[in-house]
Amino acid sequence: MRTNRIRTTALAATALMAALSLTACGSNEGTKSAGPAPAPAAASGTDGKAESTAPQTPETTAPPTGTPAENASTPARGKHAGGNGNETAHSGTEKAAPASATARTACTTANTTVTVTKVTRPINHLLLTLKNTGSGLCDAYYAPHLGFDGAQSVFPILEDSKPQAVVTLAPGEEAYAGIGLTGEPGQGTLHKSKNLSVHFAKRNGSTYDTPAKLKLPAETYWDDNGFVTYWQSDRATALTF
């Protein structure tokens, strides 16, 4: 009797253990985590081998060629503000000066204007003003050759007034010549004139045929002891003699 009870008890314990085992298995399967996701397959390279998944180092931009000054001064091609996108970059080289700005010729009636005015100091003096109205340089050679109406010869030129160099005028610049109308008082016969012709000298000393025709200030008197200076670069020098 006791043996049967022991067997019954053992069988019951075995059944209970089996039940508990089944319950535990079901419980574990119900709470089991999905676990880490499988790693994605590596992309296939062109050679059939798996490519590295390591992060790529960004490419560095190659430095521009040329010196820093060249790179800074050269404008980029492309569209500028207000442009149409078709502008071409310039080299930055300055354009050569036009030939007209460096051409040189003699000062004549064709490329200058000349005026005559009366001055208060020194007395009995006139001032000739020559202005370059051309587009290039002109040289005012020697002294102007003057002819007062009624005169029999060219007015005397004062050699002591010769400058160290020929006066060269850029467009818009002026040269000056002083005219001493008379010598010492009482040493010459006075002549009254209303008109004056001004002949320009060439480089060789001869004169051009076409003179500038000027109207003299009222009551202009001169004598044969008067003079005209060489062309000077400033007014004060022209009136010094």
Summary of the structure (lengths in Angstrom):
residues: 241
radius of gyration: 54.6
end to end distance: 169.2
largest distance: 187.6
contacts: 545
relative contact order: 0.14
helix: 20%
strand: 27%
